[in-house]
Amino acid sequence: MTDENQTALPTRRLADFATPGIVLFACAVLAAGWFFAPGLETLFQAWQTPEYSHGPLIPVISFALFLRHLRDVPVREGPLQGRWQGALVVSLAVLAGLAGRLANIGDIVAYALILWMGGVLLISFGWRQGREFWPAILHLVYMLPLPGVLYYKLSAFLQLISSELGVAILRALGVTVFLEGNIIDFGEMQLHVAEACSGLRYLFPILSFSYVFAILYTGPKWHKAVLLLAAAPITVVMNSIRIAIAGVFVQVWGVAHVQSFTHFFEGWVIFLTSVVLLFGLARLLMLLRRPADGARGEALDLDMSGCLPQLARIRFLWPSPAMALAALLPFTAAIGLAALPERGVQQIDRAPFALFPRSVGGWRAGLPVVLNEDVEQSLAADDYLGIDLFHPESRAAVNFFSAWYADQSAGGVHSPEICLPGAGWEIAALDRIDIAGEIGWPTPFNVNRAVIQKGMVRQLVYYWFDQKGRKVAWDFAAKAWLVVDGVRSGRMDGALVRLTTVILHGESEAEAEARLRDVLGEVVPILPEFLPTSEH
């Protein structure tokens, strides 16, 4: 081969990839990177936490799954049919990302980015062929942080389940323990099953493993479903065993031992054991298959040969109006957002809770309650107030509590449905009711009415989320309104309001509820001073 040919060969190869389709695709990627940047920033921040530290591996695994599938798909050159479906998905992704950016909620932008990637895949391969790659795109969901409300609900649920099973294991081992919420009481010392012990930091990566196992499993679909669903119970049971082991260590060596390196080491042992159990389950399912099913020798098809050469198929990308749209929409949206004035966290004209009146109607306020440091950090409120209100003609006090947040986009209000069980209170009854008619309120006044119990003590609770004067009972609805208000005005403030009174021995719920409503009628008119409405 002459020197001239040696020089020309690389030039021709590079020219193969300088096609209009690839250039247009590169423009779409750059435009999306600019527009969805807040979502990427949210992902990188989430990946710094133990629960989502597996996140960086997910795109790599998803890309490997995509190439593995692409290996078995024939090459189709030239124009393709069915690109408009992908253009529609891209349009929806940009709209969702725009809402997330206007509301300053990076999670929504991150979710929209995954939707955009799915749309671009449909544009690149056409609807008929592109939709077959959904397993690789769906796997990307495992790198995303859960919405705050769902995260805290799931965390609280897993904490309670793990605590119950952990205590059951300890009792089976002959250890005398008592359980109150997430507190395991050994008599002389206590072990708090904290949020970090909920098992979420194992559940998320193990769910990802089980998803990949289900894809690579060579057996029937119902076996794949078993593998996919088995991740959650395996994680919960193994985490309960971990808590039981921690309980044994606490009883023998004390709480400090659990808080040291061994706590971290035990966690990794449980995680690896869970993965091994998934491998074992896949193998067991394979052994139980009938010969007529055509069972293969290996439970998982791990053959990745011939995948890397599939990268060269990018040169077959064909320019299309749909791909131009995938580039133009995020670019235009990013330009429009850059032209808007910076909104940030708005300064709200409100009175601090320190100025809350010492008496409301006939009810006199006691001294404000100061939360301990751990509770304050978990609450993460910008301002809060907890006081007991007393009336000379009332047999019991009513506790008023409110937490106000200037910016709820980074988490915001935690529902009492999460906090109360963790503190040992059992929710005996919970209803969402509209009490506007009973108290003469002109607009809907939705509250949660809960009866909680700890031992022989019963209490009646009213609580709601105050969204700029809007009374919302359902926490997911409160988050939805947060997005709406963020898009409309950029305001992200809001609050939790809770009223609690004990149900005395021999007293009916109706009598206790009368106290709550009496205080409610006195407090609600003055709340706008401390919890500004949409007009403030």
C-alpha positions as CSV (number, residue, x, y, z in Angstrom):
1,M,0.0,0.0,0.0
2,T,1.4,3.4,-1.0
3,D,1.8,6.3,1.4
4,E,-1.0,8.1,-0.6
5,N,-3.4,5.3,0.1
6,Q,-2.4,5.1,3.7
7,T,-3.3,8.8,4.1
8,A,-6.5,8.6,2.1
9,L,-8.0,5.7,4.0
10,P,-8.5,7.4,7.4
11,T,-9.8,10.5,5.5
12,R,-12.5,8.4,3.8
13,R,-13.4,6.7,7.1
14,L,-13.9,10.0,8.9
15,A,-15.9,11.3,5.9
16,D,-18.3,8.4,6.4
17,F,-19.3,9.8,9.7
18,A,-19.5,13.4,8.6
19,T,-23.0,12.9,7.2
20,P,-25.9,15.3,7.5
21,G,-27.8,12.8,9.7
22,I,-24.9,12.6,12.2
23,V,-24.4,16.4,12.2
24,L,-28.1,16.9,12.8
25,F,-28.1,14.3,15.6
26,A,-25.1,16.0,17.2
27,C,-26.9,19.3,17.2
28,A,-29.9,17.7,18.8
29,V,-27.7,16.2,21.6
30,L,-26.0,19.6,22.2
31,A,-29.3,21.4,22.3
32,A,-30.8,18.9,24.7
33,G,-27.7,19.1,26.9
34,W,-28.1,22.8,27.2
35,F,-31.9,22.7,27.9
36,F,-31.9,19.7,30.2
37,A,-28.8,20.8,32.1
38,P,-30.6,21.4,35.4
39,G,-31.9,17.8,35.3
40,L,-28.3,16.6,34.7
41,E,-27.2,18.6,37.7
42,T,-29.9,17.1,39.8
43,L,-28.8,13.6,38.7
44,F,-25.2,14.3,39.6
45,Q,-26.2,15.6,43.1
46,A,-28.4,12.6,43.7
47,W,-25.6,10.3,42.7
48,Q,-23.6,11.7,45.6
49,T,-26.0,10.2,48.1
50,P,-25.8,6.5,49.3
51,E,-29.3,5.7,47.9
52,Y,-28.4,6.7,44.4
53,S,-24.7,6.1,44.3
54,H,-25.3,3.3,41.7
55,G,-26.7,5.9,39.3
56,P,-23.6,6.4,37.1
57,L,-23.6,2.7,36.2
58,I,-27.2,2.8,34.9
59,P,-26.5,4.7,31.6
60,V,-23.5,2.4,30.9
61,I,-25.6,-0.8,31.5
62,S,-28.5,0.7,29.5
63,F,-26.2,1.5,26.6
64,A,-24.8,-2.1,26.7
65,L,-28.4,-3.5,26.6
66,F,-29.2,-1.2,23.6
67,L,-26.1,-2.4,21.6
68,R,-26.9,-6.0,22.5
69,H,-30.4,-5.6,21.1
70,L,-29.1,-3.6,18.1
71,R,-26.8,-6.5,17.2
72,D,-29.8,-8.6,16.3
73,V,-31.6,-5.8,14.3
74,P,-31.0,-5.7,10.5
75,V,-29.5,-2.5,9.1
76,R,-32.1,-0.2,7.3
77,E,-30.6,2.6,5.2
78,G,-32.4,5.6,3.8
79,P,-35.6,7.3,4.9
80,L,-37.9,5.6,7.4
81,Q,-41.6,5.6,8.1
82,G,-43.2,6.4,11.4
83,R,-41.0,9.2,12.7
84,W,-43.8,11.5,13.8
85,Q,-44.5,9.4,16.9
86,G,-40.9,10.1,18.0
87,A,-41.4,13.8,17.3
88,L,-44.5,13.8,19.5
89,V,-42.6,12.2,22.3
90,V,-39.8,14.8,22.0
91,S,-42.4,17.6,22.1
92,L,-43.9,16.2,25.3
93,A,-40.4,15.9,26.8
94,V,-39.6,19.5,26.1
95,L,-42.9,20.7,27.5
96,A,-42.3,18.6,30.7
97,G,-38.7,19.9,30.9
98,L,-40.0,23.5,30.5
99,A,-42.5,23.0,33.4
100,G,-39.7,21.6,35.5
101,R,-37.3,24.5,34.8
102,L,-40.0,27.2,35.4
103,A,-40.9,25.5,38.7
104,N,-37.2,25.0,39.5
105,I,-37.7,21.3,40.1
106,G,-34.7,19.5,38.7
107,D,-36.3,16.1,39.1
108,I,-38.9,16.8,36.5
109,V,-36.3,18.0,34.1
110,A,-34.3,14.8,34.6
111,Y,-37.5,12.7,34.0
112,A,-38.1,14.7,30.8
113,L,-34.6,14.0,29.6
114,I,-35.3,10.3,29.6
115,L,-38.5,10.9,27.6
116,W,-36.5,13.0,25.1
117,M,-34.0,10.2,24.6
118,G,-36.8,7.7,23.9
119,G,-38.3,10.2,21.4
120,V,-34.9,10.5,19.6
121,L,-34.6,6.7,19.5
122,L,-38.0,6.5,17.8
123,I,-37.0,9.2,15.3
124,S,-33.7,7.4,14.5
125,F,-35.2,4.0,13.9
126,G,-38.8,4.7,13.1
127,W,-41.8,3.6,15.2
128,R,-41.9,0.0,14.2
129,Q,-38.3,-0.7,14.9
130,G,-37.5,1.9,17.6
131,R,-40.2,0.8,20.0
132,E,-38.4,-2.5,20.4
133,F,-35.6,-0.8,22.2
134,W,-37.8,0.2,25.2
135,P,-36.1,-2.1,27.7
136,A,-32.9,-0.1,27.4
137,I,-34.7,3.2,27.8
138,L,-36.9,2.1,30.6
139,H,-33.8,0.9,32.5
140,L,-32.6,4.5,32.7
141,V,-35.4,5.2,35.2
142,Y,-33.3,3.4,37.8
143,M,-30.8,6.3,37.7
144,L,-33.4,8.9,38.6
145,P,-34.1,10.1,42.1
146,L,-37.7,9.4,43.3
147,P,-40.0,12.3,43.8
148,G,-39.7,13.6,47.4
149,V,-43.2,12.6,48.5
150,L,-42.8,9.1,47.2
151,Y,-39.3,8.7,48.6
152,Y,-40.3,9.6,52.1
153,K,-43.4,7.4,52.0
154,L,-41.5,4.4,50.7
155,S,-38.7,5.0,53.2
156,A,-41.1,5.2,56.1
157,F,-42.9,2.1,55.0
158,L,-39.7,0.1,54.6
159,Q,-38.4,1.4,58.0
160,L,-41.5,0.0,59.7
161,I,-41.5,-3.3,57.8
162,S,-37.8,-3.8,58.4
163,S,-38.2,-2.9,62.1
164,E,-41.0,-5.4,62.6
165,L,-39.1,-8.3,60.8
166,G,-35.9,-7.4,62.6
167,V,-37.5,-7.5,66.0
168,A,-39.2,-10.8,65.1
169,I,-35.8,-12.3,64.2
170,L,-34.3,-11.0,67.5
171,R,-37.1,-12.5,69.5
172,A,-36.6,-15.8,67.7
173,L,-33.0,-15.6,68.8
174,G,-34.1,-15.2,72.4
175,V,-33.4,-11.5,72.7
176,T,-36.0,-9.6,74.7
177,V,-36.9,-6.4,72.8
178,F,-39.8,-4.0,72.4
179,L,-40.7,-2.1,69.3
180,E,-42.2,1.4,69.3
181,G,-42.4,2.8,65.8
182,N,-38.8,2.7,64.6
183,I,-37.3,2.5,68.1
184,I,-36.1,-0.9,69.2
185,D,-36.0,-0.9,73.0
186,F,-33.6,-3.3,74.7
187,G,-34.4,-2.0,78.2
188,E,-31.1,-0.4,79.0
189,M,-30.5,1.0,75.6
190,Q,-32.4,1.8,72.4
191,L,-31.6,1.4,68.7
192,H,-33.2,3.8,66.3
193,V,-34.0,2.4,62.9
194,A,-33.2,5.6,61.0
195,E,-34.0,6.5,57.4
196,A,-30.6,5.3,56.4
197,C,-31.6,1.8,57.6
198,S,-34.8,1.7,55.5
199,G,-33.1,-0.4,52.9
200,L,-33.6,2.1,50.0
201,R,-29.8,2.2,49.4
202,Y,-29.9,-1.5,48.6
203,L,-33.4,-1.6,47.0
204,F,-32.7,0.8,44.2
205,P,-29.5,-0.9,42.8
206,I,-31.0,-4.4,43.5
207,L,-34.1,-3.5,41.5
208,S,-31.8,-2.5,38.7
209,F,-30.0,-5.8,38.9
210,S,-33.3,-7.7,38.9
211,Y,-34.4,-5.7,35.8
212,V,-31.3,-6.7,33.9
213,F,-31.6,-10.3,35.1
214,A,-35.2,-10.4,33.8
215,I,-34.0,-9.1,30.4
216,L,-31.0,-11.5,30.1
217,Y,-32.9,-14.5,31.5
218,T,-33.4,-17.2,28.9
219,G,-36.6,-18.7,30.3
220,P,-40.3,-17.8,29.9
221,K,-41.8,-14.4,30.6
222,W,-43.5,-15.4,33.8
223,H,-40.0,-16.4,35.1
224,K,-38.8,-12.9,34.2
225,A,-41.6,-11.4,36.1
226,V,-40.7,-13.5,39.2
227,L,-37.1,-12.2,39.0
228,L,-38.2,-8.7,38.6
229,L,-40.7,-8.8,41.5
230,A,-38.3,-10.8,43.8
231,A,-35.9,-7.9,44.3
232,A,-38.1,-6.0,46.8
233,P,-38.9,-8.9,49.2
234,I,-35.3,-10.1,49.1
235,T,-34.1,-6.6,50.0
236,V,-36.6,-6.2,52.8
237,V,-35.8,-9.6,54.3
238,M,-32.0,-9.2,54.1
239,N,-32.2,-5.6,55.5
240,S,-34.3,-7.0,58.4
241,I,-31.6,-9.6,59.0
242,R,-29.1,-6.7,59.0
243,I,-31.1,-4.8,61.6
244,A,-31.3,-7.9,63.7
245,I,-27.5,-8.4,63.5
246,A,-27.1,-4.7,64.4
247,G,-29.4,-5.4,67.4
248,V,-27.2,-8.2,68.6
249,F,-24.1,-6.0,68.3
250,V,-25.9,-3.2,70.2
251,Q,-26.7,-5.6,73.1
252,V,-23.2,-7.0,73.2
253,W,-21.0,-4.0,72.4
254,G,-23.2,-0.9,72.5
255,V,-24.7,1.5,70.0
256,A,-21.3,3.1,69.1
257,H,-20.2,-0.1,67.4
258,V,-23.2,0.0,65.0
259,Q,-22.4,3.6,64.1
260,S,-18.8,2.7,63.1
261,F,-17.2,1.1,60.1
262,T,-19.0,-2.2,60.9
263,H,-22.4,-0.6,60.1
264,F,-21.1,0.2,56.6
265,F,-19.5,-3.2,56.2
266,E,-22.7,-5.0,57.2
267,G,-24.6,-3.0,54.6
268,W,-22.3,-4.1,51.7
269,V,-22.5,-7.7,52.9
270,I,-26.3,-7.6,52.8
271,F,-26.2,-6.0,49.3
272,L,-23.9,-8.6,47.8
273,T,-25.8,-11.4,49.5
274,S,-29.0,-10.0,47.9
275,V,-27.4,-10.1,44.4
276,V,-26.2,-13.6,45.0
277,L,-29.7,-14.6,46.0
278,L,-31.0,-13.2,42.7
279,F,-28.4,-15.2,40.8
280,G,-29.5,-18.3,42.7
281,L,-33.2,-17.6,42.0
282,A,-32.5,-17.3,38.3
283,R,-30.6,-20.6,38.3
284,L,-33.3,-22.3,40.3
285,L,-36.0,-21.2,37.9
286,M,-34.0,-22.6,35.1
287,L,-33.6,-26.0,36.8
288,L,-37.3,-26.2,37.4
289,R,-38.2,-25.7,33.8
290,R,-39.5,-28.7,31.8
291,P,-37.3,-30.1,29.1
292,A,-40.2,-29.4,26.6
293,D,-39.6,-25.7,27.3
294,G,-36.3,-25.8,25.4
295,A,-34.3,-24.8,28.4
296,R,-30.8,-23.5,27.7
297,G,-27.7,-24.5,29.7
298,E,-27.3,-21.0,31.2
299,A,-30.0,-19.1,33.1
300,L,-28.7,-15.7,31.9
301,D,-27.6,-15.0,28.3
302,L,-24.4,-13.0,29.0
303,D,-23.1,-13.1,25.4
304,M,-22.0,-9.5,24.5
305,S,-19.8,-10.4,21.5
306,G,-20.3,-8.3,18.5
307,C,-21.8,-5.3,20.4
308,L,-19.1,-2.7,20.0
309,P,-19.0,-2.9,16.2
310,Q,-22.7,-1.7,16.3
311,L,-21.4,1.8,17.1
312,A,-20.4,2.2,13.5
313,R,-24.1,2.0,12.5
314,I,-24.5,5.6,13.5
315,R,-23.3,6.5,10.0
316,F,-26.7,5.3,8.7
317,L,-28.6,8.0,10.5
318,W,-30.8,9.8,8.0
319,P,-31.6,13.5,8.3
320,S,-35.3,14.2,8.7
321,P,-37.6,17.0,9.8
322,A,-38.3,15.0,13.0
323,M,-34.6,15.0,14.0
324,A,-34.5,18.7,13.2
325,L,-37.4,19.2,15.5
326,A,-35.6,17.3,18.2
327,A,-32.8,19.8,18.0
328,L,-34.9,22.9,17.4
329,L,-37.4,22.5,20.2
330,P,-34.9,22.3,23.2
331,F,-32.7,25.0,21.6
332,T,-35.6,27.4,21.2
333,A,-36.9,26.6,24.7
334,A,-33.4,27.2,26.2
335,I,-33.1,30.5,24.4
336,G,-36.5,31.6,25.6
337,L,-35.7,30.7,29.2
338,A,-32.4,32.5,29.0
339,A,-34.3,35.7,28.0
340,L,-36.6,35.5,31.0
341,P,-35.5,37.5,34.1
342,E,-34.0,35.4,36.9
343,R,-36.8,34.4,39.3
344,G,-35.0,32.4,42.0
345,V,-36.5,32.2,45.5
346,Q,-38.9,35.1,45.9
347,Q,-38.8,37.3,49.0
348,I,-42.2,36.7,50.6
349,D,-43.8,39.4,52.8
350,R,-44.8,37.5,55.9
351,A,-44.6,37.8,59.7
352,P,-42.3,35.4,61.5
353,F,-43.9,32.9,63.8
354,A,-42.2,34.6,66.7
355,L,-44.9,37.3,66.4
356,F,-47.7,34.8,66.7
357,P,-50.3,36.1,69.2
358,R,-50.1,34.9,72.8
359,S,-53.9,34.3,72.8
360,V,-56.4,33.6,70.0
361,G,-60.1,34.0,71.0
362,G,-60.4,32.4,74.5
363,W,-57.3,30.2,74.0
364,R,-54.1,31.1,75.7
365,A,-50.7,30.0,74.2
366,G,-48.1,28.3,76.3
367,L,-44.4,28.4,75.7
368,P,-43.2,27.6,72.1
369,V,-41.8,24.1,71.7
370,V,-38.2,23.9,70.6
371,L,-37.5,20.8,68.5
372,N,-34.3,18.9,69.0
373,E,-31.5,19.3,66.5
374,D,-32.1,16.0,64.6
375,V,-35.8,16.7,64.2
376,E,-35.1,20.3,63.0
377,Q,-32.6,19.0,60.4
378,S,-35.2,16.5,59.2
379,L,-37.9,19.1,59.1
380,A,-35.7,21.6,57.3
381,A,-38.2,24.3,57.6
382,D,-37.4,28.0,57.2
383,D,-39.7,28.9,60.1
384,Y,-41.9,26.8,62.4
385,L,-44.0,27.1,65.5
386,G,-45.3,24.6,68.0
387,I,-47.4,25.7,70.9
388,D,-50.1,24.3,73.2
389,L,-53.3,26.3,73.5
390,F,-55.3,26.3,76.7
391,H,-58.8,27.4,77.5
392,P,-60.2,27.8,81.0
393,E,-63.4,25.9,80.1
394,S,-61.6,23.1,78.1
395,R,-60.6,19.8,79.7
396,A,-57.6,19.4,77.4
397,A,-55.2,21.6,75.4
398,V,-54.9,21.8,71.6
399,N,-51.4,21.7,70.1
400,F,-50.9,24.0,67.1
401,F,-47.9,23.3,64.8
402,S,-46.9,24.8,61.5
403,A,-43.8,24.6,59.4
404,W,-43.2,27.1,56.6
405,Y,-40.9,26.7,53.6
406,A,-39.7,29.6,51.4
407,D,-38.8,27.1,48.7
408,Q,-40.3,23.6,48.5
409,S,-38.6,22.6,45.2
410,A,-35.8,20.9,47.1
411,G,-38.0,18.6,49.2
412,G,-40.4,20.7,51.2
413,V,-43.1,19.5,53.5
414,H,-43.0,16.1,55.0
415,S,-46.4,14.6,55.6
416,P,-47.4,13.5,59.2
417,E,-48.4,10.2,57.6
418,I,-44.6,9.6,57.4
419,C,-43.5,11.2,60.7
420,L,-46.2,9.8,63.1
421,P,-45.6,6.1,62.6
422,G,-41.9,6.6,62.9
423,A,-42.5,8.2,66.3
424,G,-44.5,5.2,67.5
425,W,-48.0,6.5,66.7
426,E,-50.3,4.1,65.0
427,I,-52.8,5.8,62.6
428,A,-56.0,4.1,63.5
429,A,-58.2,6.1,61.1
430,L,-57.4,8.6,58.3
431,D,-60.0,10.5,56.2
432,R,-59.7,13.5,53.9
433,I,-62.7,15.8,54.4
434,D,-63.8,19.2,53.4
435,I,-64.8,21.3,56.5
436,A,-65.5,24.5,54.7
437,G,-69.3,24.3,55.4
438,E,-68.8,23.5,59.1
439,I,-66.5,26.5,59.8
440,G,-68.1,28.9,57.3
441,W,-65.1,29.1,54.9
442,P,-65.9,30.5,51.5
443,T,-63.6,28.1,49.5
444,P,-62.8,24.4,49.8
445,F,-61.0,23.6,53.0
446,N,-59.6,20.1,52.7
447,V,-58.0,18.6,55.8
448,N,-56.8,15.2,56.9
449,R,-58.7,13.9,59.9
450,A,-56.6,11.3,61.7
451,V,-57.1,9.3,64.9
452,I,-53.7,8.2,66.2
453,Q,-52.9,5.9,69.1
454,K,-49.8,4.9,71.2
455,G,-50.6,2.4,73.8
456,M,-53.7,3.7,75.7
457,V,-53.3,7.2,74.5
458,R,-55.4,8.4,71.6
459,Q,-55.3,11.7,69.8
460,L,-57.3,13.4,67.1
461,V,-55.4,15.3,64.4
462,Y,-56.3,17.8,61.7
463,Y,-53.6,18.7,59.2
464,W,-53.4,20.1,55.8
465,F,-50.9,21.7,53.3
466,D,-51.3,25.5,53.0
467,Q,-50.4,26.4,49.4
468,K,-50.7,30.2,49.3
469,G,-54.1,30.1,50.9
470,R,-55.2,26.9,49.1
471,K,-56.1,24.2,51.6
472,V,-54.9,20.8,50.3
473,A,-55.2,17.5,52.1
474,W,-53.4,15.1,49.7
475,D,-49.6,15.5,49.7
476,F,-49.3,14.5,46.0
477,A,-51.9,17.2,45.1
478,A,-49.8,19.7,47.1
479,K,-46.8,18.8,45.0
480,A,-48.8,19.1,41.8
481,W,-50.0,22.6,42.8
482,L,-46.3,23.4,43.7
483,V,-45.4,22.8,40.0
484,V,-48.4,24.8,38.8
485,D,-47.6,27.8,41.0
486,G,-43.9,27.6,40.1
487,V,-44.8,27.8,36.4
488,R,-47.4,30.6,36.9
489,S,-45.5,32.9,39.3
490,G,-42.3,31.3,40.4
491,R,-43.4,31.2,44.0
492,M,-42.4,27.9,45.7
493,D,-43.4,28.7,49.3
494,G,-45.9,26.7,51.3
495,A,-46.5,25.2,54.8
496,L,-47.9,22.4,56.8
497,V,-50.5,23.1,59.5
498,R,-51.4,20.6,62.2
499,L,-53.8,20.7,65.1
500,T,-53.8,17.9,67.7
501,T,-55.7,17.2,70.9
502,V,-55.9,14.2,73.2
503,I,-59.1,12.1,73.3
504,L,-59.6,11.9,77.1
505,H,-60.7,8.7,78.8
506,G,-64.5,8.5,78.6
507,E,-64.6,11.3,76.0
508,S,-66.0,10.8,72.5
509,E,-64.2,11.7,69.3
510,A,-67.0,14.3,68.7
511,E,-66.1,16.2,71.9
512,A,-62.4,16.2,71.1
513,E,-63.2,17.3,67.5
514,A,-65.2,20.2,68.9
515,R,-62.0,21.5,70.6
516,L,-60.1,21.3,67.3
517,R,-62.8,23.1,65.4
518,D,-63.0,25.8,68.0
519,V,-59.3,26.5,67.8
520,L,-59.4,26.1,64.0
521,G,-62.0,28.9,63.7
522,E,-59.8,31.2,65.8
523,V,-56.5,30.4,64.1
524,V,-57.4,30.2,60.4
525,P,-58.3,34.0,60.0
526,I,-54.9,35.1,61.3
527,L,-52.8,32.5,59.3
528,P,-52.5,34.6,56.1
529,E,-50.2,37.0,58.1
530,F,-47.7,34.1,58.6
531,L,-48.6,31.9,55.6
532,P,-49.1,34.4,52.7
533,T,-51.8,33.8,50.2
534,S,-51.5,34.1,46.4
535,E,-52.3,37.8,46.8
536,H,-49.3,38.6,49.1
